[in-house]
Each structure stands twice: as C-alpha cells, then as structure tokens.
C-alpha cells in the first residue's frame, strides 16, 4: 500500500492564504516566521540541591546495624 503525498493547494491555518502543502497546517512562510519569533535556544538552569525536609525520618530498616 502506498500513500500519495503530493502537495495540494490548501488554506493556511494562520494567514488563510492558499499554499501548496502535503498536510493541512501552516504554510512555509508562517512556519519560518514562527521559528524566527520563537527561537528555542537551549540554556542551563541552575537549581538548588535537594535537601529533605526536617520532618522526614529515615527508614528504620535502612539504619539497622548488622
């Protein structure tokens, strides 16, 4: 079974212009504009080291001396 993926003329969901697309969605111009507007640059996020709350008691089995 083969799937026909030839582009069809469809309306863009965002700008409502007719564009040749394989799937219904955004045209190439809208995708490029959104990629430029919302450029997802990775960054390092610093977080504090986990420290358990004082009301947490250790497991008695784990502390059991053999």
N, C-alpha and C positions, 0 to 999 in steps of 0.2 A: 504494500500500500504506500503510495507516495502522496505527499502533501504539496499542493500548489502554493508557493509563497511569492508569487509575482505581485509587485506593488499595485494597489488600486488607488483611484482618486477618492479620498475621504476628507471630511471636515476635521480640522484640528480641534481638540477639546478646549484649548486655551484661547487661541486667536480667531477661531472659526473660519480660517482660510482653507481653501481646498488645496490639498497637497497629496503627492503620491506616497503612500505608506503601505507597508506589508501588514501592519496591525493597527487597530484603532487606538489613537492616543495623541501624543504631541508631535507636531511637525519638527523637522530638523532645526529650523530657526528658533523655535520655542525651547527645545532641549538645550541648544547652545547658550541661549540667554539665561536659562535657569542654572546651567552648570557654572557660568561665569558669576552669576549673582550669589549663588550658594556654594562656593568652592569649599569643599570639606578638607581643609588642611589638618593633618594629624598633629596632636600636641600632647605633651606629657602632663598629666595631672598629678599633683602631689597630694597624698592623703596621709593622715596620721596613722601610726602603727596601732594595731588593735590592742586594747587593754581591757580585760574583762572587768565587769562591774564588781564592786566590793561585796555585794550580797550574793555573788555566785560562789558556792562552796565546791571544793574539789571532790571528785568521786572517791568514796572511801575505799573501793576496791583498787583503784589506781595507786593509792597511798599506802596500801597494806604492805608491810615489810615481810619478806620471806625468811 
